[in-house]
Each structure stands twice: as structure tokens, then as C-alpha cells.
Amino acid sequence: MTDGKATRERAVAALDRALDKSPDGAKDDLTDAIRAVAELRDDRVKRWRHTGAADDRHGLDAVNAILSLLAGLEYPLAGIKWKRVSEARDSLKKLS
């Protein structure tokens, strides 16, 4: 398993960069964030499979929700939803 804290911090940093840029310049940072959250999700899956603990399952569910939120940003119908980027970043910060 990887260091979840470092992966989470990498995702938060990418979302912070995306929020600081214009919509046209944010795509690479959003992609980096999605990759980091997917890595975090994979780590949470391994952890939950290893322990079977309810807390680990709740953590996995939280990361899956954040990943779903971010995945919806990849193909927006009407531009990037910046509020969702902020929500994803704030949710990642709250993960333990």
C-alpha cells in the first residue's frame, strides 16, 4: 500500500493549482488530481480487502464519491464546474 497522506496531498495540490488557473490551463492539473485520487482509491480498496473494517469501507466510499465528482469534470457539457473542484479538494482535505 502507498502512503495515502502523500497521495492525498498531491491531489489537493493539483486541485489548488487548477483553481488558480484559467479554465483552459487547468486540464492537466485536473487530470493529475484524478490520477492521484484513483491511486488513493486503489490503496483504500487494498486496505479494506485486507482488514474488512467498517472504517476502511467508509473511507473507500468517501474516496469513490470524490473520484466520481472529479470524473464528471473530464467531459463537462458546459465548462468546468469550479464549485465541484472546490468541493472535491475540501473533501480530500477532510479524509483521514
N, CA, C and O of each residue as an XYZ file, in Angstrom:
384
protein
N       0.841     -1.180      0.000
C       0.000      0.000      0.000
C       0.888      1.246      0.000
O       1.981      1.250      0.566
N       0.395      2.292     -0.642
C       1.169      3.523     -0.738
C       0.883      4.418      0.462
O       0.030      4.116      1.297
N       1.607      5.511      0.526
C       1.391      6.487      1.586
C       0.179      7.324      1.204
O       0.281      8.228      0.375
N      -0.960      7.026      1.803
C      -2.202      7.713      1.473
C      -2.137      9.202      1.705
O      -2.735      9.976      0.958
N      -1.412      9.614      2.739
C      -1.315     11.039      3.038
C      -0.614     11.781      1.906
O      -1.080     12.835      1.474
N       0.491     11.242      1.429
C       1.233     11.886      0.340
C       0.396     11.936     -0.932
O       0.415     12.939     -1.645
N      -0.332     10.875     -1.221
C      -1.184     10.830     -2.411
C      -2.307     11.850     -2.290
O      -2.611     12.564     -3.246
N      -2.919     11.917     -1.114
C      -3.997     12.886     -0.875
C      -3.468     14.315     -1.025
O      -4.122     15.161     -1.635
N      -2.293     14.576     -0.471
C      -1.708     15.908     -0.579
C      -1.383     16.266     -2.025
O      -1.524     17.419     -2.431
N      -0.948     15.273     -2.800
C      -0.668     15.503     -4.219
C      -1.944     15.878     -4.966
O      -1.933     16.764     -5.820
N      -3.050     15.196     -4.638
C      -4.334     15.510     -5.275
C      -4.815     16.898     -4.889
O      -5.276     17.658     -5.740
N      -4.710     17.231     -3.607
C      -5.136     18.557     -3.139
C      -4.307     19.641     -3.825
O      -4.852     20.656     -4.258
N      -3.006     19.434     -3.926
C      -2.140     20.419     -4.580
C      -2.521     20.612     -6.042
O      -2.530     21.739     -6.538
N      -2.834     19.528     -6.729
C      -3.247     19.633     -8.139
C      -4.561     20.390     -8.261
O      -4.732     21.190     -9.181
N      -5.486     20.147     -7.346
C      -6.768     20.873     -7.383
C      -6.567     22.342     -7.038
O      -7.219     23.211     -7.617
N      -5.675     22.624     -6.108
C      -5.362     24.027     -5.800
C      -4.799     24.730     -7.033
O      -5.181     25.860     -7.340
N      -3.892     24.058     -7.736
C      -3.325     24.658     -8.960
C      -4.407     24.887     -9.995
O      -4.431     25.929    -10.650
N      -5.306     23.919    -10.150
C      -6.386     24.054    -11.132
C      -7.282     25.234    -10.793
O      -7.705     25.974    -11.681
N      -7.567     25.410     -9.526
C      -8.428     26.505     -9.110
C      -7.767     27.868     -9.308
O      -8.455     28.880     -9.433
N      -6.438     27.894     -9.338
C      -5.699     29.148     -9.521
C      -5.533     29.524    -10.990
O      -5.098     30.634    -11.297
N      -5.870     28.621    -11.894
C      -5.644     28.858    -13.319
C      -6.932     29.189    -14.039
O      -8.032     29.049    -13.504
N      -6.758     29.633    -15.270
C      -7.917     29.839    -16.134
C      -8.453     28.478    -16.561
O      -7.725     27.487    -16.499
N      -9.688     28.410    -16.986
C     -10.253     27.114    -17.403
C      -9.411     26.387    -18.449
O      -9.300     25.161    -18.415
N      -8.825     27.129    -19.368
C      -8.041     26.482    -20.421
C      -6.740     25.883    -19.889
O      -6.221     24.931    -20.470
N      -6.212     26.422    -18.802
C      -4.939     25.942    -18.280
C      -5.061     24.918    -17.171
O      -4.048     24.451    -16.650
N      -6.277     24.561    -16.799
C      -6.486     23.696    -15.640
C      -6.569     22.214    -15.972
O      -6.500     21.382    -15.067
N      -6.714     21.864    -17.236
C      -6.968     20.472    -17.602
C      -5.884     19.515    -17.110
O      -6.205     18.458    -16.566
N      -4.625     19.858    -17.286
C      -3.542     18.963    -16.845
C      -3.565     18.764    -15.338
O      -3.335     17.657    -14.851
N      -3.842     19.834    -14.600
C      -3.899     19.713    -13.148
C      -5.098     18.876    -12.708
O      -4.994     18.102    -11.756
N      -6.220     19.020    -13.380
C      -7.388     18.194    -13.062
C      -7.090     16.721    -13.359
O      -7.482     15.837    -12.597
N      -6.404     16.467    -14.457
C      -6.021     15.096    -14.799
C      -5.083     14.528    -13.742
O      -5.228     13.375    -13.336
N      -4.122     15.332    -13.295
C      -3.210     14.888    -12.226
C      -3.978     14.563    -10.952
O      -3.691     13.568    -10.285
N      -4.952     15.400    -10.614
C      -5.757     15.167     -9.408
C      -6.553     13.879     -9.528
O      -6.618     13.100     -8.578
N      -7.154     13.649    -10.676
C      -7.946     12.436    -10.885
C      -7.059     11.202    -10.754
O      -7.451     10.213    -10.134
N      -5.879     11.262    -11.332
C      -4.952     10.124    -11.218
C      -4.568      9.862     -9.760
O      -4.507      8.712     -9.325
N      -4.312     10.924     -9.021
C      -3.930     10.766     -7.614
C      -5.089     10.194     -6.795
O      -4.881      9.335     -5.938
N      -6.299     10.668     -7.056
C      -7.459     10.156     -6.317
C      -7.727      8.699     -6.703
O      -8.127      7.901     -5.855
N      -7.515      8.346     -7.961
C      -7.668      6.942     -8.372
C      -6.640      6.069     -7.657
O      -6.953      4.950     -7.251
N      -5.425      6.567     -7.503
C      -4.391      5.840     -6.767
C      -4.794      5.700     -5.293
O      -4.612      4.646     -4.684
N      -5.339      6.771     -4.742
C      -5.815      6.736     -3.359
C      -6.939      5.719     -3.215
O      -6.994      4.985     -2.229
N      -7.837      5.676     -4.201
C      -8.931      4.707     -4.192
C      -8.400      3.286     -4.228
O      -8.871      2.425     -3.484
N      -7.427      3.037     -5.084
C      -6.845      1.697     -5.176
C      -6.224      1.276     -3.846
O      -6.340      0.122     -3.431
N      -5.566      2.224     -3.188
C      -4.975      1.939     -1.884
C      -6.062      1.631     -0.854
O      -5.904      0.728     -0.032
N      -7.162      2.382     -0.901
C      -8.265      2.143      0.037
C      -8.925      0.788     -0.221
O      -9.359      0.123      0.719
N      -9.003      0.381     -1.469
C      -9.551     -0.941     -1.801
C      -8.680     -2.025     -1.176
O      -9.185     -2.950     -0.539
N      -7.365     -1.903     -1.366
C      -6.441     -2.897     -0.794
C      -6.559     -2.938      0.724
O      -6.588     -4.012      1.325
N      -6.624     -1.771      1.331
C      -6.718     -1.713      2.780
C      -8.002     -2.370      3.272
O      -7.975     -3.159      4.216
N      -9.127     -2.046      2.634
C     -10.415     -2.617      3.053
C     -10.441     -4.130      2.849
O     -10.957     -4.865      3.691
N      -9.884     -4.591      1.734
C      -9.826     -6.042      1.496
C      -8.962     -6.741      2.537
O      -9.237     -7.879      2.917
N      -7.928     -6.063      2.991
C      -7.026     -6.640      3.992
C      -7.663     -6.678      5.381
O      -7.534     -7.669      6.100
N      -8.349     -5.599      5.756
C      -8.876     -5.506      7.118
C     -10.350     -5.877      7.237
O     -10.767     -6.446      8.246
N     -11.139     -5.560      6.214
C     -12.576     -5.774      6.286
C     -13.261     -4.846      7.284
O     -14.433     -5.038      7.608
N     -12.537     -3.846      7.771
C     -13.064     -2.944      8.792
C     -14.061     -1.947      8.207
O     -13.900     -1.453      7.091
N     -15.089     -1.672      8.993
C     -16.124     -0.720      8.568
C     -15.538      0.665      8.297
O     -15.945      1.336      7.349
N     -14.588      1.094      9.121
C     -13.966      2.404      8.909
C     -13.231      2.466      7.577
O     -13.257      3.486      6.888
N     -12.579      1.372      7.226
C     -11.886      1.341      5.937
C     -12.884      1.362      4.785
O     -12.616      1.962      3.744
N     -14.023      0.716      4.961
C     -15.058      0.747      3.917
C     -15.623      2.153      3.765
O     -15.863      2.610      2.648
N     -15.835      2.838      4.881
C     -16.345      4.213      4.819
C     -15.338      5.129      4.118
O     -15.716      6.003      3.339
N     -14.059      4.914      4.406
C     -13.026      5.689      3.725
C     -13.015      5.436      2.230
O     -12.852      6.362      1.436
N     -13.189      4.181      1.851
C     -13.270      3.829      0.431
C     -14.477      4.492     -0.213
O     -14.372      5.029     -1.316
N     -15.609      4.462      0.451
C     -16.813      5.105     -0.086
C     -16.603      6.606     -0.287
O     -17.046      7.176     -1.284
N     -15.924      7.236      0.669
C     -15.662      8.676      0.560
C     -14.765      8.985     -0.635
O     -15.022      9.933     -1.377
N     -13.720      8.194     -0.821
C     -12.815      8.413     -1.949
C     -13.537      8.144     -3.268
O     -13.331      8.868     -4.242
N     -14.376      7.117     -3.309
C     -15.153      6.845     -4.526
C     -16.061      8.015     -4.875
O     -16.212      8.351     -6.049
N     -16.664      8.635     -3.876
C     -17.540      9.791     -4.124
C     -16.739     10.962     -4.696
O     -17.192     11.642     -5.617
N     -15.552     11.190     -4.146
C     -14.697     12.266     -4.652
C     -14.254     11.964     -6.078
O     -14.238     12.854     -6.928
N     -13.898     10.721     -6.340
C     -13.479     10.339     -7.688
C     -14.618     10.520     -8.689
O     -14.396     10.983     -9.808
N     -15.815     10.163     -8.297
C     -16.974     10.353     -9.177
C     -17.201     11.827     -9.471
O     -17.503     12.205    -10.603
N     -17.055     12.646     -8.458
C     -17.213     14.092     -8.625
C     -16.194     14.625     -9.623
O     -16.533     15.414    -10.506
N     -14.954     14.195     -9.480
C     -13.902     14.655    -10.380
C     -14.035     14.076    -11.784
O     -13.761     14.766    -12.766
N     -14.449     12.824    -11.890
C     -14.594     12.196    -13.212
C     -15.632     12.936    -14.047
O     -15.502     13.023    -15.268
N     -16.650     13.462    -13.398
C     -17.666     14.232    -14.109
C     -17.128     15.526    -14.700
O     -17.767     16.126    -15.564
N     -15.961     15.959    -14.242
C     -15.356     17.184    -14.757
C     -14.613     16.955    -16.065
O     -14.349     17.903    -16.804
N     -14.278     15.717    -16.351
C     -13.488     15.424    -17.545
C     -14.245     15.733    -18.838
O     -13.644     16.152    -19.828
N     -15.531     15.532    -18.827
C     -16.325     15.742    -20.044
C     -17.540     16.607    -19.723
O     -18.676     16.140    -19.800
N     -17.301     17.872    -19.362
C     -18.422     18.735    -18.983
C     -19.262     19.140    -20.192
O     -18.757     19.278    -21.306
N     -20.536     19.324    -19.944
C     -21.420     19.781    -21.011
C     -21.301     21.287    -21.209
O     -21.482     21.791    -22.318
N     -20.999     21.997    -20.138
C     -20.949     23.456    -20.224
C     -19.808     24.020    -19.383
O     -20.038     24.824    -18.479
N     -18.598     23.606    -19.677
C     -17.450     24.140    -18.961
C     -17.213     23.461    -17.620
O     -18.047     22.703    -17.125
N     -16.071     23.751    -17.058
C     -15.674     23.150    -15.785
C     -16.528     23.722    -14.665
O     -16.737     24.932    -14.584
N     -17.007     22.860    -13.823
C     -17.800     23.256    -12.667
C     -16.843     23.528    -11.512
O     -16.481     22.603    -10.785
N     -16.431     24.767    -11.333
C     -15.418     25.119    -10.358
C     -15.850     24.840     -8.927
O     -15.018     24.527     -8.076
N     -17.134     24.951     -8.662
C     -17.622     24.647     -7.315
C     -17.342     23.178     -6.990
O     -16.993     22.850     -5.856
N     -17.493     22.302     -7.971
C     -17.215     20.876     -7.755
C     -15.735     20.623     -7.517
O     -15.372     19.747     -6.732
N     -14.887     21.375     -8.181
C     -13.451     21.244     -7.953
C     -13.144     21.612     -6.498
O     -12.393     20.914     -5.817
N     -13.729     22.703     -6.038
C     -13.534     23.133     -4.647
C     -14.075     22.107     -3.662
O     -13.443     21.816     -2.647
N     -15.258     21.556     -3.969
C     -15.853     20.540     -3.087
C     -14.965     19.298     -2.999
O     -14.779     18.738     -1.919
N     -14.425     18.876     -4.128
C     -13.553     17.699     -4.139
C     -12.294     17.966     -3.323
O     -11.875     17.126     -2.527
N     -11.691     19.141     -3.523
C     -10.492     19.489     -2.766
C     -10.778     19.517     -1.262
O     -10.010     18.974     -0.469
N     -11.879     20.149     -0.880
C     -12.221     20.250      0.539
C     -12.515     18.887      1.138
O     -12.157     18.623      2.286
N     -13.160     18.021      0.376
C     -13.448     16.653      0.857
C     -12.158     15.866      1.047
O     -12.024     15.125      2.021
N     -11.212     16.017      0.134
C      -9.922     15.330      0.267
C      -9.180     15.793      1.517
O      -8.548     14.989      2.203
N      -9.257     17.067      1.806
C      -8.586     17.598      2.987
C      -9.143     16.991      4.275
O      -8.426     16.863      5.268
N     -10.425     16.619      4.254
C     -11.075     16.083      5.446
C     -10.803     14.591      5.656
O     -11.040     14.065      6.743
N     -10.307     13.908      4.618
C     -10.045     12.466      4.753
C      -8.951     12.215      5.770
O      -8.004     12.990      5.900
N      -9.104     11.108      6.490
C      -8.042     10.739      7.430
C      -7.300      9.528      6.934
O      -6.367      9.064      7.591
